[in-house]
């Protein structure tokens, strides 16, 4: 039996989480180093998965399949396509930076409401989330996917509610109440989506007789699976609702600004750059793969919702006074682009959406982590409390600028390629939607440049006059992310070659071809 590489990639951070939580309370530093080493080892396994994956080979590779709950047709089935490999790589890449950036975020505090901050628990929860996200990208059994899709809510709830932002305005009691509210809202929204999805998962089993993604696809292809149109549409809606909450897509997005605003910057990155990608990934793998006809039926409405997310999120980002909430609303706008690319039903749109998931993860991590370093120095999340930072901390300001320019998809940085492909793909089938979506680019330039102007330029405010520049640990976090943004912006070919074959399979699932360009006949 070959080495179960996919299982090992997900199991290592899970075992690491248990080991980190078991470190004695007095050995906080040891817990941090253990978590970091486990995350680096997981990254090494993810790189091995990437190296062993052949983009031109079978659709699902490195597969594992074992009996699990035989009476109900549930199997432990894993496999990765190009999209899954790219997102596993993104997850494994970001977790070490998240751990390094949050190195002191769970250290004990002296305040009355936070006398006990279990450092070991903080890093153990991050590793637990990593394990669940990775196996979600690997699962080809619908029930197995559902279990971890829901289970990741538990560690995320404690990370949001138990380890909040120290730069909260107001009393400790008020800060604790706000964190609790954000954590409960996050949990309730996602639990409701998960419960609806559970009903759809059960309905799928009743219709198909098993939970295997590959077996259901084969049965559909050879005509042995007879699913009524109305049944397929209801099941699609059950799955899509849960994924739209996780994504998050308007109008199911309202939990995200609260969750990101009240979390530490590393946990905010974990939410939007890692966990939320499970929702958009699942739209490609499960919605389009299991319910192709229903996906085409729902496309016009979903495209409209995606456009609303793009414009609405960008407009609210323009009006924000809180740095972290601005990044949260910007992310809602970006997820609108991802969903638009998926449901444009073109190869350019879906390739762009997949690249957008990866590039958004890197750019948001860069911007939010630098913002976190900035906030930790000043002790405030309010934009108005800053000014002239570039004169006292030029490296911090420079990295903040690059992260912001990546957020607005400046040519030469990684998100530009993905956003361009999404717009090209959307315009090819829905020209009006493509035109409307471009307004999001204009608004992104507005909220990004205004944020930089108000925080980094102008007279130096007395409160930031003694602000230190980035330290070595912080540079180790930020520099690789900036290098990736530039490298993938100049040379995105490795990513496109990885995901394009998987996109072709998805297009085949929904029986769609790219629209032929209209060329006027020569007179």
DOROGU-53447 format. One record per residue (C-alpha): x, y, z. Coordinates in steps of 0.02 Angstrom, whole numbers, plus 50000, padded with zeros to 5 digits. Layout:
residues N
XYZ...
END
This chain:
residues 523
500005000050000500705016949950501005030350080499365039650117500045056850076498385066050081497925058750249499635063150318499475081150257497855083450354498315072450503499965080850543499215097650597497845088350690499125078550790500135094450810498605103250882498425089851015500275090251057500285109351067498775109551181499645096951295501195107651323501285112951508500575130051546502265136951599503055132251431502175144851319503705147551211503875128851180502055128151123502365142150998503905133850925503045116950916501575124450821502745133350701503755117550667502175107350637501535120550515503195120250421503155101250413501375102150346501975114450214503325101950164501985088450142500915100550041502395104049927502605085249906500775083949854501075097949728502625089549657501785072549641500215079649560500175078649370499045092149296498845081949136498465065749228496845059049301495585071349368495775065349549497505059549600498375052749755496695044949795496305035349954494735025149984494255014850135492625008450206491985019050349490115018250387489655004450267487815003350316487535021150255488695020850106489955032650187491765030150137493395038450184493805044650010495115057549970495775064349806496415080649736496235089749571497205105149518496035116949610496165107049772498055106049760498185124949736497105128449889497995115649997499615124349951498865141249995498265134950165499905126550210500875141950153499885154550255499785145250421501645147650468501485166250432499885167050535500755158550680502275170150669501195185650654500185180350807501725175750909501225187151054499355188351025498925175451158500175180751289499395183751462498595200651492498445210651652496655216351624495265210151736494265201951598495765193051521496845186551661497005169651578497435168251394497965150351358499375152551233499425133951198497575133951156497755148251032499065139550926498245122550945496605129650877497495136950725498255119950685496565111650709495785123550583497195119850461496885101150474495015102850443495215114850297496495103650211495425088050225493945098150158494955101650001495385083049988493715074750025492805066649878491475058849990490085071550018489725066050196491565066450244491685083950173490145089350270490855083450436492405094150423491485108550338490485110050499491815104550624492965119050581491665130850655492115125050831493945130550838493515146250740492185150850868493465150051009494775159450910493565173750878492735174251048494195169651159495655178651078495015195451021495855211250961496765220851098496505237451007494645237751045493945254851088493095255351256493155245351417493735227451434491945222151470491335230451310492725222351210492285205251280490445207851239490865212851060491965197551037490625186151105489325194050990490465191850838490855173750882489035169050911488485177650751489835168450653489295151950729487425154350705487535159850524488645145250477487665132650581486045137450494486895135350326487605118750382485935112050442485135116250275486575107750187486365092350299484575090550238485215091650059486595078850095485285066650160484205070150008485675066549894485935049749978484095045349956484215049149770485965042549731486175028749860487935034149908488995049449947490445046449828490725061449713491545050649581490225036849585488805049449572489665057849424489905041049337488095036049369487515052549295488645050349143488045032749102486225036749134485945025649286485585040449401483855047449370483675063849466482085073949437482345092049389481435098849541482405087249657484065092649584483615110949604483105109049786484685099349826485735112349737484945126349838485315117050000487155115249957487335132549883486545141350032487855133950150489275138350033488615156050006488625158850194490405152650208490985162250053490215175050106488985181049972487745195249992486525195050083487265181350193488865191050227488495201250382489435189850502491115193250417491435211650465491035207750647492115192150650493615200350565493445216450662493445208150833494785195050793496645197250803497415201150632498105183350609496405175650649495575188050530496765181550395496325163750443494485167750419494505176550251496085169550169495875151350221494195146150294493075156050177493935148250026493095131850071491435139550021491955145149847492955129149819491415118849863490375128449736491535122149600491735104349664490005100349731488725112549661489325111649482489935093649495488375086049574487005097349505487515103649332485765107449267485235116149427486835126249424486415132849250484625136149305485185146549454486595155749365485655171949320485145174949501486865170449570487715182149446486605196349509487025192049690488875191949646488735209149565487845215949719489235208849828490555217249720489775234549722489005233849896490595227649979491665240649891490485255049933490455250450117492345248750117492465266650052491465273050201492355263350339493265271750483493965255250551495465247950460495015229750489493185231850442493755240550282494765225150236493265214250281492085223550164493425223550029493485204550046491595203550022491835212949858493245201149807492215185649846490895192949731492185192549591492595174349633490765168949628490495178849467491955169549387491295152649442489535155249376490045164349217490195146349153491725150249048493465142749062494235160149081493025164549219493275148549318495165148949296495145166949354494045162549503495245148849557496745160249538495765173649631495555162049780497425159649790497935177449752496615185049866497265174050006499035180549982498575198849957497345199450102498615190850215499935203750168498785218750194497925212650352499495206650439500395223050406498825232050466498905221250623500705226450654500185244550631498695242950749499725234250884500925248950886499615262650900498295252950996496885258750884495945252150732495245269250684495945276950524495805294450596497065290150733498475288650607499435300450494501205302250429501715284450469502795283150312503975296250384504325286650545504095268550483504475268350296504635249350279502965246650365502175259750253502975252450096502355234750129500635241650175500605250650007501065234949908499725225050000498465238649961498965239749778498755220849765497015222749841496535234749701497285222649574498665233649507499465226449348501075217549391500385210549553499575193349567497725198149591497715207749426497855191849322496425183249412495275198449410495625201249226495195183149184493585184149286493045199849193493495192549023492555176549063491035185849129490995197948982491065183648856489395176748916488615191149014489255207648942488185218549056488795209249210490585211649153490335230349133489505232149304490885222049388492205234049324491475247249438492165236949581493925240349516493635259149522492945258249699494395247149754495625260449697494635273249796494555264249963496345257849953497175274149907496125284250029496605272150167498445274050126498335292850113497465295050280498585283250378500295284750297500455302150222500235319750288500885327350449501555315350579500305313850722501095314750895500415297450940501385289250798502965299650805503905286350903503185271450807504525258250771504725250850598504475232450559505515220650665506415205250602505005193150644503755204450557504865205950403504995187050396503095186650390502825200250261504305198850141503855181550067502045186950040502595202649948503815192249844502405180249797501255194449748502575201149630503155184149567501415177449527500945194349453502385193749330502365174949298500685166549338500985151949219501345138749355499655142049433498685142749271499455126349210498965118349375497135123549376496655124149191496435105249168495315104549322494295119049253494045109449090493325094849190492145106649281491575114349116491265096749052490215092849207489015107049167489125103548979489645121148938490815127848806491585144948793490555156848686491225159248511491845177048482490735187048367491685192748214490855203748085491035197847907492145208547798491185219647679
END
